[in-house]
Amino acid sequence: MRVRLGPDFGWLWSAYAVSTYGTWIAFGAFPLLAVQVLHSSAFAVSLLEAAGLAVAAIVAFSLGPWVEHQAKRPVMIAMDLIRFVAMASVPIAYVLGLLSYAQLLVVSVLCGTASIAFAAASGAYLKYLVRRDHLLVANGRFEGTNWVATAAGPPLGGALIGLLGPVVTIMADAFSYLLSALGVVRVRGGDVAAPRESASRMRGADLLDGLRFILRDRVLKGLFLNSVLVGGLIMATAPLLAVLLLGQFHFPAWQYGLAFGIPALGGFVGARLSARLVSRYGRHRIMIVFGWLRSLFPLGLALVQPGIPGLITVIVVEGLLITCMGIFNPIYATERLQRTPADHTARILSTWSATGKLLQAILMVLWGVLATLTSPLAAITTSGVLLLATPLLLPGSTHFRAPEPAASAEDVRVA
């Protein structure tokens, strides 16, 4: 039977959906502007992505404690408005002939930082808004939406870029944040914030409080190390796959889009199956099985070759990988929320996201150097080999069943 999560969750879900679709429609627009309009070098384009991730991640570490002590809905609305203004500045500067590489870099940092803060506030608010036993269903719906947007957004964005140019997709992304803010405004379910008196005593050391809490809990520590390493190693190969498929193997652009659009549908299927598999086989068993499987399949990219066989290989490998991620991600996201005290949720989520993005930026640079010294395919294969060890970090059944921390008694709800 379909679980009803209420109209307030529906508005929160709608806000997430519209901004996610906007992001994926504009996927690749910044590098395209950097290359075609600003005539930036390949290194500058790589730096644009890596530096944006790294600086946003570093800034976001200080936002976690701040978000913790704020009512979450105003934070989400503010972050959406910041992203709207930042993204909208790009088409305006383009029309006026004032667009620069520095502006793209600043916008990338602003949007990345605001996205981390929004995700932290949204995760904390979701824990308040949805019953504990419905969190897996809620996370599954977010996960499924993300993968459908991943499949549909880039092809639609590519068509818009071909017809109207890249600034149109950036404007669409900007307005998606405005619509997201309007969706959050429609939520009427109250709000939640940690006590403000503790905020006045916050010290510099408190900025790492989220990391300290994660490392003290064996389950959270295992999930944290596994997720950031898997995400970092997978994302490190994304630019190299583009170089390999488009540059060395000369895949047409439509085939390249197809190679990553079709597999994303597997993520939607996996997200729909996640709660059912947990109900039948248990959360820990499903997490371990699909945690191992998602680390095995990327090694199949070592078999990629030119032509249709190579295209089919990428589609099959990415499809299997993303299906496993669609099953695994809602389970680990739910476990993370359930093991986190209510007055630590935002800072833990921001720390988690910021660390992951910082590691991604570092590994992108390192794998770019590795590909230069060897070859893109060799670097991709190296990533696949290293991924085989990451499931060893997943928590064992004994630790997994340890008592979960209760919400702090000091946590307050704001009407």
N, C-alpha and C positions, 0 to 999 in steps of 0.2 A: 504494500500500500504506500502511496506517495506521501512523504512527510510534509506537512504544512508548517512553514516557519514564520508565517505572519507577514503583514504588509510592510512593517518597518524593515525586516530583512529584505523584502522585495525591493524597496527603494535603495538600500545599501548595495544590493547585488546589481541593480540597474546602474547605479553610479559607477561601480567597478567595471561593468560591461562596456559602457559607452567610452570610458577613458581608455580601456584596454584595446578596443577596436580602433580608437583614434591613434594610439601609439603604434599599432601594427600597420595601419594604413600609411603612416609616415615613416615606416621602417626603411632605412637606407637613404632618406632624403638629405640628411646632413652630409654624409660622405659625397653624395652626388653634387650637392651645392659646392662643397669644398673643391671637388675635381673640376667640374664643368664651368662654374662661375668664378671661383677664386683661383683656379689653376694650381691647387696645392699639390705637393709631392705625395708619393705613397707613404713616406714616413710621417708627414704632417697629418695625413688622414688617419693613420694608425694612432698617432699621438692624440688626436682629437677624441677618439673613443676611449683610449686608455686613461688619459689625463682626466677626462670628465668623470669616469668611474672612480678613479683614485681620490680626487679632491672631494667629490661628493661624499664618498665613504668616510673620509677623515672628518669632514665637517659634521656628518650625521652622528658621530659618536657623542658629540655634546648635546644633540637634540633629544636623545632618549630620555635622560632624566627630566628635561624640560617638558616633553610631551606627557610624561607620567603624571605630572601635577596639574595638567590642564584638562578641562572638559574636552572630550575627544572630537565631538562633532565640529566645534569651531576650528579646531586644528585642521581637520580634514578639509573644511571649506576654505580656510586660509591657504593651505598648500595647493589646492586646486586653482585658486585665483592667482597665486604666484606662478604656477605653471602656465596658466592661460596668458598672462601678461608677457612672460618670458618668450613663449613660443610665438605669440602674435607679433612681437617686435621684429622677428626675422623677415616675414613678408613685407612689413612696412619699410624696413631698411633696404630690402631688395628693390622695391619700387622706387625709393628715393635715390638709389645708387650708392648707398652708404654701407652696404653689407661688408663685413670683414671677418677674417678668420678668428680674431680675438672675440668678436661678438658670438660666433658659433660656440667657442670654447666656454664663454661665460654662461650662455644659455644652457649648454650641456650640463655644467656644474649645478646651476640653479635648479633645473628640472630633476636632475639625479638626486640632489639633496632633498628637495620637496617630495619626491616620490618615496624615499626611504621614510621620511617623517609621516607621510600619509599612510604608508603601509603599517607602520608601528601603531598609529592611532586607530586605524581601521581594525587591526587584529585585536587590540585591547577592547575596542567597542563591540566587536563580534562576540567576544567571550562574555560580555555583559548582556548582549541582546538575545543570544541564542542559548537555549537549555544545553547543559553539559552533554546529555546523551544525543543531542542533535548536531553537535559540532562537526562530526565526520560527514554528515549529509551536507551541511553548509559549505565546508571546505571542498567537498566534491563538486558542488555547483560552481564555486569560484574556479576550480581547476579545469572543469569542462569548458567553461566560458573562455578561459585563457587559451586553450588549445584550438577551439573553433576560431577565435580571433586570429591566432597564429596562422591557421590554414587559409582564412578568407582575406585577412587584411593586406598582406604583401601583394597578392595578385591584383586586388582592387586598387591599391596604391600605385602599383606599376602602371595600370591602365590610366589612372588619373595623371601620373607624371608624363606618360607618353602623349596624352591629349592636351594637358594644360600646364605642365611643368611642375617641378618639385615644390615650389612655394605653396601650391594649392593644397598639397597633402599636409604641409606643416600648418597651414591655417585650419584645416579640418581637425588636426590633432589639438590645436589650441582651443577650438570651440568644444571639443569633446570634454576638456577639463571644465569648461564653463557649465556644460550640461551635467557633468558629474557633481559639481558643487550644488546645482539646483536639486539634484536627486537627494543629496545628503540633507539639504534644508527640509525636504519633505518627511524625513524620519521624525517621528513624534515619540519615540520610546524612552525619553529621559536621557541621562548621560552619566558618565562615571569619571572620577578623578581621584588620585591619591591625595592625602592630606597636604595642604599647602604649607603648614608649619615646618614640615621636613624639607621643603624646597628652599626655605630661607637659610637653612644650615648646610646646603649642598656645597661640598668642597671639590677641588679639582680631581681628587682621587675617586670621587663618586661617579665620574664619567666612565670608569671601567667597572662599575658595580654590576652591570649586566653581564659582562664577561666572567667576573668572579662567580656570580650565581650559576651560570651555565657550567662552569668547570667543577663546581662543587657537587652537582647532580650527575651521577654516572650515566644515566639514560640521556639527559640533555647533552652532556659532553660528547657521548658517542654519536648522537644524531647530528650535532653541530659540526664536529670534525668531518664526519662522512659527507654531509651535505655541502659544506664549503669546498672540500677537495673535489668531489664529483662535479659540482658546478664549475669550479675553476678549470679543471682539466678538460671538460667538454667545451666550455666557452673559449679556451685558449686555441682550440682548433678551428673555430668558426671562420676567422679571416683566412686561415690556411686552406680550408676547403674551397673558399671563393677563388683563391689564387690557383689551386689545383684544377678545379673544374672549369672555371672560365678562362684562365690563362694558359695552362699547360695542355688541358684536354679539349679546350675550345668548345665547351658546351654552349649552345645558344642560351640567351637569357631566359627564354620561356622554359627550357628544360631545367635550368638551375632553379627557377621558382617552383617548378613542378616537383623537383627532388626534395624540397623541404615543405611544400604546401600539403601534399597528399599525406605524408607521415603524421602531420600534426593532428589529423582526424583520429589517429590511434590514441592520442592523449585524451580526446573527448570520450572515446569508448572506454578507456581505462578508468577515467574518473567516474563514469556511470557504474562501472563494475566494482569499484573499490569498496563501498559500504556492504554490498552483497557478499563479496568474498570474505570480508572481515566477519560478517554475521555467521557465515558457514564454517570458516576454518580458524578464526581467531586473529586478533590484530598482530600479535608478534610473529606468528608463522607467515602471514602474508607479507609483512614488512621485510622479513629476512629473505624470503624467496625472491621477491621482486627487487629487493635491494641488491641481491647477487646478480639477477638477470640484467638489470640496467647497467651493471658494470662489465658484463661479458660482451654485449652486443657491439659497443663501439669499436672493438678490435676488428670487426668485420670490414671497417672502412679501409683497412690495409689492403683489401682485395679490389679496391676501385680501379677501373681501367677506362680508357676512352670509349666513346660510343654508347649504344643502347645497353649493352651488358653492364657498363659502369653506372648508367642512370638507374637501372633496375636494382643494382647492388646498393646504391645509396638509399633508394626508396625503401627497400626491404629492411636494411640495417637501421635507418632512422625511424622507420615505422615501429619496429620491435622495441627499440630504445624508448621512444616516446610513449608507447602504450604502457610499458613498465613504469615510466615516470608518472603517467596519469593515475596509475593504481597506487604507487608508493607515496606520492606527494601529499594527498589529502590525509593519509594515515599519520605521516610524520608531523604534518602541520597541526593535526588534532592532538597528538601526544604532547607536542610542544606547548600548546595552549593549556592543556589539562594539568600539566606538571608545573605551571608557572603561577605564582601568587598574583592576585589581581593588581596589587600595588607595584609589581615589577614587570608587568607584561609589556608595556610600551618600550621600556629601555632594553629589555631582552630582545624584542623583535628588531629594534633599530640596530643593536649591536650585531645581531645575527646577519641582518641584511648588509650592513656596512662592511663587516669583515669579509663576507662573501664577495662583494663588489671590489673591495681592495685587492683580494687575492686574485680575482679574475683579471684585473688590470695588470698585476705583476706577472702572472703567467702568460698573458697575451704578449707582453714584451719579451719574456724569456723564450717562448715558443717561436716568436718571430726571429729571434737570433738563432735558435736551433735550426729553423727551416732554412735560414740563410747559409749556415755552415754545412748543412746536409742537403735536405730537400723537403718540400712540404709534405710529401707522402711519408717520409721517414719520421718527421716530427709528429704527424697524426698517429702513426703506428706506436710511437713512444708513449703518447698519451693513453692509447688503448691498453698498453701493457701495464702502465702505472695504475689505471683504473681497476685492474683485477684485484689489487690489494685493498681497495677502499672498503669493501664489505666487512673486513676484519674489525673495523671501527664501530660497527653497529652493536648496540647493547645486547647482551645475552639474556636469556629468558629469566634468569634469577634476578638480575638488576631491573629488568623490564617490569617485573611484578612488584617492585618495591613500592611502598606507600607514596602516593603523590602528595605534594605540598598543598595545604589548604590555602584558600584566599586569606589575605591579611584581615584581621578584625578591624584594622584602622581604615580599611578601604571605605570610601564614601561614595554614594551615588548622588548625582546632581540632578535636580528636577528640571 
